[in-house]
Amino acid sequence: RDLASSLGNYEKLINCSAAIQEACTTPNKSYNATTAAKITLCTAAMEDYRIEVAKCIDLKDSKDATTQCACWAKAKAEMDNIKKLKCATKDDQKEVTQNKKACIKVFGDCKKMEDESVELVYTCMNDHSMALINQTAESLHSGPMKDTAKSLSEAEEKAKQIIS
């Protein structure tokens, strides 16, 4: 993995919380107090319709056609009420589904980058830092000093060879 790619992922990871918050917050136009009230009202109307239809179905063996007709007329009135309330929710459902898919995608992308970062940290630690982790300040300082002393000693030997 190259440095530019790693830094790009780092920048994206820093912004993941904000990106997830943005992608996963339901827009006010999709769901708000007005839509919640409408959903409650429509749910109640649909339940009333379901109950009325169940009653009418139970009357199927009844010999009283007037009662059956009155029942189905009441069920139709319940259906008319649902239509009047404009309880069609297919478009709203599609919008919520699209929002959910976008949220899952952003979350998944962040999770994938997070998983890849573990490998990057491991690689960096093995390549550069593991030898330094448990050293003291004294041992960190003495390493370069020994290297410098060795270089000076080699330079002194060369100087002696040239002079001789």
C-alpha positions as CSV (number, residue, x, y, z in Angstrom):
1,R,0.0,0.0,0.0
2,D,1.4,3.4,-0.9
3,L,1.6,6.5,1.3
4,A,-0.9,8.6,-0.8
5,S,-3.5,5.8,-0.6
6,S,-2.9,5.4,3.2
7,L,-3.2,9.1,3.8
8,G,-6.3,9.3,1.7
9,N,-7.9,6.6,3.8
10,Y,-6.8,8.3,7.0
11,E,-8.5,11.6,5.9
12,K,-11.7,9.6,5.1
13,L,-11.6,7.7,8.4
14,I,-11.3,11.0,10.3
15,N,-14.5,12.1,8.6
16,C,-16.4,8.8,8.9
17,S,-18.5,9.8,11.9
18,A,-19.7,12.9,10.2
19,A,-20.3,11.0,6.9
20,I,-22.3,8.3,8.7
21,Q,-24.3,10.9,10.6
22,E,-25.1,12.7,7.4
23,A,-26.0,9.6,5.4
24,C,-28.0,7.9,8.2
25,T,-30.1,10.9,9.4
26,T,-33.6,10.7,7.9
27,P,-34.4,13.9,6.0
28,N,-37.2,15.9,7.5
29,K,-39.1,15.7,4.2
30,S,-39.1,11.9,4.5
31,Y,-40.2,11.6,8.2
32,N,-41.4,14.4,10.5
33,A,-44.3,15.0,12.9
34,T,-46.7,15.5,10.0
35,T,-45.8,12.2,8.3
36,A,-45.8,10.4,11.7
37,A,-49.3,11.7,12.3
38,K,-50.4,10.7,8.8
39,I,-48.9,7.2,9.2
40,T,-50.8,6.8,12.6
41,L,-54.0,7.9,11.0
42,C,-53.7,5.7,7.9
43,T,-52.7,2.7,10.1
44,A,-55.9,3.1,12.1
45,A,-58.0,3.5,9.0
46,M,-56.5,0.4,7.4
47,E,-57.0,-1.6,10.6
48,D,-60.7,-0.4,10.6
49,Y,-61.0,-1.6,7.0
50,R,-59.4,-4.9,7.8
51,I,-61.8,-5.5,10.7
52,E,-64.8,-4.6,8.6
53,V,-63.8,-6.9,5.7
54,A,-63.3,-9.7,8.2
55,K,-66.8,-9.2,9.5
56,C,-68.2,-9.2,6.0
57,I,-66.3,-12.4,5.2
58,D,-67.8,-14.0,8.4
59,L,-71.3,-13.1,7.0
60,K,-70.7,-15.1,3.8
61,D,-72.9,-18.0,4.9
62,S,-75.6,-15.6,6.1
63,K,-79.0,-15.8,4.4
64,D,-79.6,-12.1,5.1
65,A,-78.4,-10.4,1.9
66,T,-79.3,-7.0,3.3
67,T,-76.9,-7.4,6.2
68,Q,-74.2,-8.6,3.8
69,C,-74.7,-5.6,1.5
70,A,-74.7,-3.2,4.4
71,C,-71.5,-4.8,5.7
72,W,-69.7,-4.4,2.3
73,A,-71.1,-0.9,2.0
74,K,-69.5,0.0,5.3
75,A,-66.2,-1.7,4.2
76,K,-66.3,0.4,1.0
77,A,-66.8,3.5,3.1
78,E,-63.7,2.6,5.1
79,M,-61.8,2.1,1.8
80,D,-63.1,5.5,0.6
81,N,-61.8,7.0,3.9
82,I,-58.3,5.5,3.2
83,K,-58.3,7.0,-0.3
84,K,-59.4,10.4,1.0
85,L,-56.5,10.3,3.5
86,K,-54.2,9.6,0.5
87,C,-52.6,6.7,2.4
88,A,-50.5,5.4,-0.5
89,T,-47.0,5.0,0.9
90,K,-45.1,3.4,-2.0
91,D,-43.2,6.5,-2.9
92,D,-42.3,7.3,0.7
93,Q,-41.2,3.6,1.2
94,K,-38.9,3.9,-1.9
95,E,-37.3,7.1,-0.5
96,V,-36.8,5.6,2.9
97,T,-35.3,2.4,1.3
98,Q,-32.9,4.6,-0.8
99,N,-31.8,6.5,2.4
100,K,-31.3,3.2,4.2
101,K,-29.1,1.8,1.3
102,A,-27.0,5.0,1.3
103,C,-26.6,4.8,5.0
104,I,-25.5,1.1,4.8
105,K,-23.1,1.9,2.0
106,V,-21.3,4.7,3.9
107,F,-21.1,2.7,7.0
108,G,-19.8,-0.3,5.1
109,D,-17.2,1.8,3.3
110,C,-16.0,3.2,6.7
111,K,-15.9,-0.2,8.2
112,K,-13.8,-1.5,5.3
113,M,-11.3,1.4,5.7
114,E,-11.2,0.8,9.4
115,D,-10.4,-2.9,8.8
116,E,-7.7,-2.0,6.3
117,S,-6.2,0.5,8.8
118,V,-5.4,-2.3,11.2
119,E,-3.1,-3.9,8.6
120,L,-1.5,-0.6,7.9
121,V,-0.8,0.1,11.6
122,Y,0.7,-3.5,11.9
123,T,2.9,-2.9,8.9
124,C,4.1,0.5,10.1
125,M,4.8,-0.9,13.6
126,N,6.8,-3.8,12.2
127,D,8.7,-1.8,9.6
128,H,9.6,1.2,11.8
129,S,8.8,1.2,15.4
130,M,9.0,-2.2,17.0
131,A,12.7,-1.9,17.7
132,L,12.1,1.4,19.4
133,I,9.0,0.6,21.5
134,N,10.6,-0.8,24.7
135,Q,13.8,1.3,24.6
136,T,14.7,3.9,27.3
137,A,15.7,7.4,26.5
138,E,19.3,6.5,27.3
139,S,19.4,3.6,24.9
140,L,17.7,5.7,22.2
141,H,20.5,8.4,22.7
142,S,23.4,6.0,22.9
143,G,22.6,4.3,19.5
144,P,23.4,7.4,17.4
145,M,26.3,8.3,19.7
146,K,27.9,4.9,19.1
147,D,27.3,5.3,15.3
148,T,29.0,8.7,15.4
149,A,31.9,7.4,17.5
150,K,32.4,4.6,15.0
151,S,32.4,7.0,12.1
152,L,34.9,9.3,13.8
153,S,37.1,6.3,14.6
154,E,37.0,5.2,10.9
155,A,37.8,8.7,9.8
156,E,40.7,8.9,12.2
157,E,42.1,5.6,10.8
158,K,41.9,6.9,7.2
159,A,43.6,10.2,8.2
160,K,46.4,8.2,9.9
161,Q,46.8,6.1,6.7
162,I,47.0,9.2,4.5
163,I,49.6,10.9,6.8
164,S,51.8,7.8,7.0
